[in-house]
Amino acid sequence: MSSPLDAPVERFVAEITGALSALSGRAEDDLRDDVTVEASDVVAALVDADGRATDDELWGFLGAFAARFDTQLARATPADARAARLTEGKARWLTEPSPLFQLLVDADRRDGTDRAWRYYERAMHLAHSVASLDLLPSDSELRAIERFRGTLLGAMDAAGLPRPGGPGPRRGPPARGTGTGQPPAAREGAASPEAARAAPAPEPLPPPRALEELIAELDALVGLAGVKEEVKLVADLVQVQQLRLRRGLPVLDTSRHLVFAGNPGTGKTTVARLLAQIYRTLGVLDRGQLVETDRSQLVAGYVGQTAIRTREVVESALGGFLLIDEAQALARGGERDFGLEAIDTLVKLMEDHRDEVVVVAAGYTEEMAEFLDANPGLRSRFPKTIEFPDYTTGELVAIFTSMGERSRYEADEGALVRLRELLDAAPRGKGFGNARLVRNLFEAAVARQARRLVGVEAPTDEQLVTLVADDVGAGPPSPEPEPEPEPVAEPEP
């Protein structure tokens, strides 16, 4: 009885058995059964993740392990597996590292080897293979994969083991997550529609970056915990769908277009750029570039011109992501406004090029509902919304610090105290600038520091790289005391 899990299970067992043999000096034949049990635990845990073991999942489990264990599994059916509770209660196994994995982690920490990372890669492929047994994996299954990923990487991080794309040399742009607010031409990898039309034929693309390197860069962004989880779930679903396609199995036709909702400066552009590269790495997109646009580049002032503009912008993004900033602005102006023409054209082009471009509509949370209601086809084409919350004061301070590290500046304790005061005093309503505000504060601090040091003869290296409280700016104004109430004369009797 063959199983779609045969190949990933065999790769896991062969590679981890070899790693254990090299570590312990024991023969691989003596270790193979123990590693096979480990693989069965991984599979059973993923099957149990959503509390619902389907027939396809159980046939996959039975087919993969019947020939590997000297048991009655070869004659078992899914009904027998349920009666024997073969996979029940296994989901908890995903929340803490197994003794075998911890053994590899400890050995890597001692010897400088990478056996734990090889376990991680084989185990994650096995997890995605389990999720691909059903036509559409449940949200619970995808979140279970992320819990498992977090468990394994957490154990490696705790031991100080490096990840590809982690500390050390890195290919591609540095991790940001700062929502800098720079014009598109100033950001790495961003292309404006005008530049795309005027540019010569593109040069050959560099090889796609490794998926785990991109995930590590995503994890390195300040804050955005919920956003990171949602992006990983999207990437997990794509991997599962790709596995099914490679096996010639049907895949539900789902829309990949996204809504990014949140205030300015919350990392929407940075995350879109990373996700575009992830899609290229996974083979969903050919180029993985990010093209940014807004109403001013899509809407013209004359009849018939808006559709042409919109088509040119979309075509410049083919093979990558099109990020429409403040997309809600397209839905304003009434029935005679050309913004609605842009939306109508966009809906058609999204269908015509459904496998060639991913559109991300970004804007304020409340107003994005207005955008989605502007055309009957929008909600079905944007099935998923990712919420980008405002950064906390602590996260904004961390972003300020990271900006300084990249520019070789360091804020002393007084500067950090002043920064927290300014951030705490800033109104946190709609339109709060988040990381864009921090960038403005950082650039202003650098300018004030330069003016302060002009009058210093032969400043030291430490003075040249240190930002102090006065560089960050004046503290928030102290609240004025409320005036004493005027005495009220008592009425005469």
N, C-alpha and C positions, 0 to 999 in steps of 0.2 A: 504494500500500500504506500504509494508515493505521496509527498506532501509539498506544498509550496515552501515549507519551512526547512526542507531537507538541506538545501545549499547553505543558507545562513547559519543553521545549527552546526553543520559540519565545519564551516569556516571558524565559528566560535570555538568549537571543541578542539580542532586541530591546532589553532594558533595559541590558545591558552594552555593546552596540554604541553606544547613545546616550550612555552615560557616557564611553566612550573618545573619541567624537567631540567631546563638550563639552570634554574634557581636552586633546585634541591639535589640535583645529581641522580635522581631516581629515573628509572626507565619510563618512557611515555606510556607503555602498556599498563603500568601500575597506577597511572594517574588518570587515564582516560575516563574511567567510570565516574570518578569524582567530578570531573569537569562536565560530563554529560548531565549529571544531576544538577549542576549549577545552571546549565542551559535550560533544563526543564523548569527550574524555578523561575527564571526570567520569563519564559513563555507563559507559564501558568499565572504569574502575577499580572501580566498584561491582559490575559484573557479575563481575569477576575476583576480588572480595574473598574469596570462600570457595573459590576454585580450581575451581569447578564452574559452567560456563555452561550454563544450561538452555535448552531450545528457546524457551520463552516470553520469556526475557531476550534471546536473540539475535534473535528476531523483532521484539521491541520496539526493539532497537538498529538493526536494518536498516531497519525502517519509519520510524524517526525521522530517519535521516540519508541514506537513499537519494536522496531528492529534493533534498537540500541539497549533495551533492557530485557532481561530474561524473565518476562512476565506474561500475563494473558492479554496484554494490550493489543496484540495483533488481531484478536477476535472481538475486541470491544467496539461498541457503537457510542455515539454521543449520549444516548440515553443511559448506557452503562457508566459512562464517565460522570454524568450528573449524579447517578445513584451512588457512585463511589466517592463523590465530592473531590474529584482529582484536582480541581483548580480552586475550590472555595477557600476563602481565608488567606489566599496567597498575596493579595494586593498589598498588604502591609510590608511585604518583603521588599517593596520598592522604596521604602522611606529610610532605610539605613543600610550602609554598605555591608555586604556579606563578608564572612571571615576570609574567604578566598581572595576577594578583591582587596581587603585591608592588608592581607599578607603581601600582595603585589605592591601596594602603596608603600608599605614600610620598607620593602626591599629596594624600591626605586629611590626612596629618600636616603637610604644607606649607600647604595651603589651608583646612583646617578643614571639608572637605566629608565626605560620607557614602557615597561611591561603593563603597568596600570592603564596607560593611555591606549595601548593596543586592546586591552579588555574593554575599555570604554567604547572605542570605535566599533568593535565587533558586537558588543551588547546593544548599542544604539541601532545598528543595522538590524539586529534581531528584533528589537522592539518595533521598529517601523514595519518589518515584515509581518509581525503578528497583527498589527493594525490594518494591514492591507488585505487580510483574509476576508473582511466584510466589504460590501460595495461602498459604504460610507462609514468611516470610523466615527464613533460618538465623540462628543466634546470631552466626556470623561476619560476616554482612552487617550486622546491627545494630551490632556492635562496630566495623565498618569505618566506618559512618556517624558514630559517636562519635569515631573517630580523625580523620576528615575535619573534623568540627566543631572538635576540639581544635587541628588544624593551622591552620585559618582564624582562630579566635579567638586562638590563641597569637601569630600574626603581628600581629594588631591590638593585642593587649595589649602586645607588645614595642614597638610604635610609640607607645604611649600614647593610642590612639584609644578614645573612650568607647563603651560598649555601652548599649542601652536597659536600664534597671533597674540600671545600674552607678553610678558616682559621680554625685552631684547629686541633685536631688529625686526621690523615689521614692513611688509610690502603694502603699498597703497597709502592713502592719506591717514593722518593720525586720528585717533578717536576724539570726538568733539562732544556733541550733545549740548551745544551752547546756544543754538538758535541765534546766530550772530547778527542777522539782519543785514549782512553785506549784500550788495547788488549781485545778481546771479553770476555775472562775469567774474566776480572776485572770488567765488567759491570754487573749490576743486570739483571738477567733473560736471559742473552745471553749464548748460548751453541755452542761450536765448534763441528764440525763433529767428530773429534777424541774423544772428551769427550763423545759425544752421543753414540759412538760405545763401549767405554770402561765402561760406567757407568752401575751400576746395575739397576734393574727394578725401574722405577720412583715411587716416593712416591705419595700418593693421592694428587690431586691438591686442593688448597684452593678454596673457592667459587668464582665465577666471581665477579669482582668489579662492582659497580653500574655504569650505563652509564653516569649519570650526574656527578659522581665523576671523571670519566675519561675525560669528556668534560671540567670540571673545571681545571684539570691538564693540558690539552692541552691549554686552555686559559691563564694559568699562565706562559707559556713559553714566553721568551723575543722575541719580534718581530714576524716574520713569519705570518703576518696577512693574506696574500693570501693563504699560506699553510694551516692555520687553517680553513679557509673557505672551501677549497677544501676537506679537511678531513671530515668536518661536512657534506658536500654535499654527500660524499660517504656513510657516516653513515646514513644519511636521506634516501637515495635510498635503502639501505639494509632494513631499518625498513619498508618502504613502500612495498617492495617485500615480507617481512615476513608476513605482514598483509594479502596480497593477497593469499599467500600460506595457511595461516590458514583458510581462507574462501574457499579454494578449487578452487581458480581462477588461470588462466594461468599467468605465469611470463616469460618475455623475457629472454632467456638464454644469459647473458652478462658475459664477462670475468672480474674477479676482480684483475688481475695482474696489476702492476703499474710500471711506470718509475719515479724515483726521480732524477731530474736533477739539478746540482748545484756544486759549489766548495766545497772542504772539510770543515768540521767544521760548516756547516749550519743547523745542527739538523736533518739530514736525518735518522740516526739510532734511535734517540729519538722518532721521530714521527712514524717510523715504529713499534717500540715497543708499543707505545700507541695504534696505529691502530690495531695491532694484538690482544691486550686485548679488544678493542671495538668489534672486530669481535667475540671474544669468548663470550662476554657478550650478543651479539645479537643472538647467537646460530649458527653462520656461521662456526666457527672453534671449535674443541673439547678442545684444550689445550691453544692456544694463546701464545705459546713461540716464541721467535725470535732466529733464527739461522743465524749467519753471515758467509759469505764465500767470496772467491775471486778466481781469476784464479789459484793461486798456490795450492789451495785445490781441484780444479775441474780437472785440466789438468795434465796428467802424461806424462812421456817421452817415453813411449813404446806403440806400437800398441795394442789396445784392453783394455788398463788400464784406459783410460780417461772415457769411458762409465761406467765402474764399479765405479770409484770414484764419478762421477756425480750422479749416482743412489744412492749411499750411503748417499751423502750429502742431496739430496732431501728427501729421506726416513727419515732422522733424523729430518726433519722439518715438517713432516706430522702432521696435527692438528694445525699448526701455520704458521708463516711467514718465508720465506727464503729471506734474503737480500744479493744480490750479489754486493759487493763493486767493483767499477771501472769495471763494466761489459763490457765496451768498449774494455778492454784488451783481451777479448775472441775472438774478431773479427779480431785481428791483427796477422800477420805472414804468410799470404798467404794460398793457397789452401791445402798445405801439413801440415799445422800447426794443432796440436791436439785441439786447441781452438775451431775450427769449429766443431770438433766431439763433444765437450762438449755442444755446442749450439744445435746441432742436437738432442743429447740425451735429453737435457733439454726440447726442444719443445715437444718431445714425452711424457716425464714424466709429463709435465704440463697438457697435454690432459688426460693421464691415471689417474691422481690424481686431476682433476679439482675441485672437491668438498672437497679436503682434505688439500690443501696447497695454499697459496698466495705467489707468487714470486714478489719481488721488485728488479728491476734492477736499480742500482744507479751509477751515474758517471757524468762527465762534460757534460754540456748542448750540446756543439757542437758535441762531440764524441758519444753521445748516438744515434744520427741518424745513424752513422756508424754501431753501434751494431744492431739496428733494421733492417738494410738492409742486415745483414749477412745471414739471413735465411728467405725464403718467408713466413713462419708461424709466425714470431715474431710480426709484426705490428698488426695482428689481435688478438694476445694473450695479447698484451700490449696496449690497446686502450686509456689509459689515462696517461698523463704526468703531474706531479706536479713539478713546478719550485721552487727551493729554492734559493732566492736571497742572495747576500752577506749582512751581517749585517752592519748597519750604525755605525759610531763611538759611537753615544749615546747608541745604543743597546749593543755594545761590552763593554762599560763602565758599563752598567747595569748588564751584565753577570759577569764581574770581581767582582762587588759589591756583587752579589748573591753568588759567590764562597766564598768570604770572610765571608758572613753571615753564611754559612753552616759550615765553619771551625773556626768561632768565631774570625775573623780578621776584622778590619775596616780601610779603606784607608782614610787618612785625605785629606783636600782640595788640598794640595800641591801634594800629590800622584796622585790624580785624574787628576789634570792639566797635570802632567808629562805623565800619561797614555794616555790622549787625544793627546798629542804631538806625542808620539810614534805611536799611531794608525793612526793619520792623515798622518804621514810620510811614513807609510808602503805602498808599491806598491799594488794597488788593481786590479792587473791583474789576469789572469788565475792561479789557484792554491793558491790564497790568503787563508791563514789559518783560518780566521774568529775566531770562538770560540776556536779552537785548539791553535791559536796564543795567545789568552787571557789566556788560561790555562797555557801555557808555561811562560807567563809574570807573572802570579800569583804565580806559584811555584817558579820561580826565585826570586820574591820579598820576599816570605817567607824565602827562604834560605839566602838572603842578610840581612834580618832583624835579623835572628838568629846570623849571624856573627857579626853584629853591636852590638848586646846586650851582646855578650860574655864578652866584656870588661867593661860592666856596672855592678857595684856592687849592688845587691839587686834591680833589676828593678821592677817598680810598675806594677800592673795589667794593667793599661792603656798603659804603654810602651810595654808590652808583646803582646797586641792585636792590636796595631796601626802600620800601614804601612805608611811610609813617602816617600817623593819624591825620595830620594836616594835609597830606597829599590826597587822602581819600575824600576830604571835604569837610565842611562845617557840619557839626552834629545837628540833629533835628531840633527845631526850636522848642524851648521849654514852654509848656502850656501857661498862658497868662492866668494869673489868679482871678477868680470870679469877683466882680465888684461887690462890696458890702451892700446889702439892701438898704435903701433909704428908710429911715425911721418913719413909721406911719403914726400921725397924730391921732390920739383917741378923740372921738367925737365929744363935744361938750354935752353935758347932761341937759 
